[in-house]
Amino acid sequence: MRSNLEVSSELEVQDRELIMHLSPRLLERLSPRLLEQLEAAKRMERTAAIESVLKFRFNSLDDELREIIQPMLSLSPEEFTPLLLQLSREELLARFNSEN
């Protein structure tokens, strides 16, 4: 049993060394893809937040309101949140439809 533990421990050290050696190369290859996925997830989260507030404020999300989501995504959450909460439906449509 002792020899099994020693072999196991030695393998763990070798595995760690291999992982440490491969990690920078793996990260270099994964980084662009990972960043793209993170950006896509962030965009989806922001889209869902905007949709949620629009549904809450106006009881539904019709085609007109859906059209303003894309232009709103160009704003930061700190910028679009007050607009979503303060502007009327007509004001939101006027402001963001004119940007299309």
N, C-alpha and C positions, 0 to 999 in steps of 0.2 A: 504494500500500500504506500509505503514511504517513497519508493521509486516512482510510482504513479503520480504522486503529488509533485515530485521534483520535475518529472517530464512535463506535467501539466503547467507548472509554474514557469518552466523554461519556454514552453509554447506561448504562454501568455505574454512573456517578455518579447519574444520574437514577433508575435502578432502586433503588439503595441508599437514596436520599432517599424514594422512594415506599414502600419496605419499612419504613423507619423511621417514616414517617407512619402507615402502616396497622397496624404491629405492635401498638400499644396497643389499638386498636379490635378487632383480630383476637383478641388475648389476652383481652380482656373477654368476647368471645363464646365463645371456646374454653375459657376457664378452668373454668366449671362442668362442662362436658362432660368436659374433660380430668381434672379432679379426680375425677369419678364413675368414669371409666375406671381411674384409678390406684388408687382405693379397691377397685374390683372385682378388679383384678389382684392387689392386696395380699391380699385375702380369699381368692382362689383359691390363691395361694401358701401361705398359712397353712393352708388346708384340705388341700392336698397334703402339707404337712409333717406335719400331724397324722395323716393317713391312712397315710403312709409309716411313721411310728413305730409306729402301732397294728398294721400288717401285720407289721412286723419283730418286734415283741414277742410277738404272739399268732398269728403264722403265717397269718392271714387277716383279712378285714374283713367280718364278718357284719352282719346288720341291727341287732343290739343295739349293736354298736360304732359303726355309722354314725349311730345316733341321738344319740350323745353328742358328735359333732363340732360340731354347731351351738352347743350351750351352751358348749363349750370355746372357740369363737371370740370369746366376750365377754372372755376373758382375754388378757393380753399374752403374747407368746412366753416371756418370762422367768417368767411364772406357770404356763403350761400345760406347758412342757418338763419341769420336775422332776416334775410330777404324772404325765405320761406315762411317765417313766422309773422312777418309784419305786412308784407304786400298782399293786396287782394288778388284774386284769381286773374282779373283783368289786367292788373299792373304787372303781374308775373308774365302773363302771355305777351303783353306789349313789350316788356323789357327784353325777354329772351327770344321771342320770335323775330324781333328786329335784328338780332345778332346772327341769324341763319342766313 
